[in-house]
Amino acid sequence: NIHNKKTGEKKMIRINIKTGNLIKVKSFTTFDSLIDFARLELSMLIGNDLPTFINEADALASKIWNTNVGQSIKTDMGHIISIAGKSRAGNVMLGDK
């Protein structure tokens, strides 16, 4: 598992996803739930190349998970994803005001 190699800790991450003029806010408490979202919502299968699709979606999820609060990334599909906050389970969310 590429997200919590050391301790298996749980984190919460809150992201803003901007597509055109629309902004959606999503929160994830596990890396696996972020992977599922990246595969279903942030990636597109081209042709029948499922292994490449899965690898690219999982790499995007990992990049999002490891991006710092206040930073953003742009996906190949044109989404701008900014990290609104992060916390370890039971702690105050970083980035909250």
C-alpha positions, -999 to +999 in steps of 0.1 A: +000+000+000+017+032-012+000+057+011+008+046+047+038+024+044+051+031+080+022+030+104-011+024+087-024+057+102-056+072+090-057+107+076-084+129+064-079+150+033-103+176+020-099+188-016-115+214-038-120+202-074-125+230-100-138+221-134-145+252-155-166+274-132-178+246-110-161+238-077-168+206-058-155+198-023-147+162-014-133+146+018-116+113+021-106+094+052-086+067+035-062+065+006-083+037-009-114+059-011-093+086-029-081+059-054-117+049-061-127+085-067-097+091-089-106+061-110-143+069-113-142+107-115-108+121-123-095+097-150-107+085-184-101+051-200-089+054-236-093+024-257-090-009-238-057-001-219-070-009-184-036-014-168-024+020-179-056+036-168-054+021-133-017+030-129-023+066-140-054+070-118-036+055-088-006+078-094-029+108-095-045+097-062-010+093-047+000+128-060-032+143-045-026+125-011+009+138-009+003+174-020+006+199+008-023+220+021-027+252+000-011+237-031-029+226-062-023+203-092-039+201-126-051+168-140-049+156-176-087+161-178-084+197-169-095+195-132-077+218-108-074+201-075-064+221-045-057+207-010-080+225+014-070+206+046-055+175+061-055+159+095-045+127+112-074+108+126-086+125+158-066+157+152-076+192+141-077+196+103-047+216+090-059+245+069-092+250+088-099+285+100 
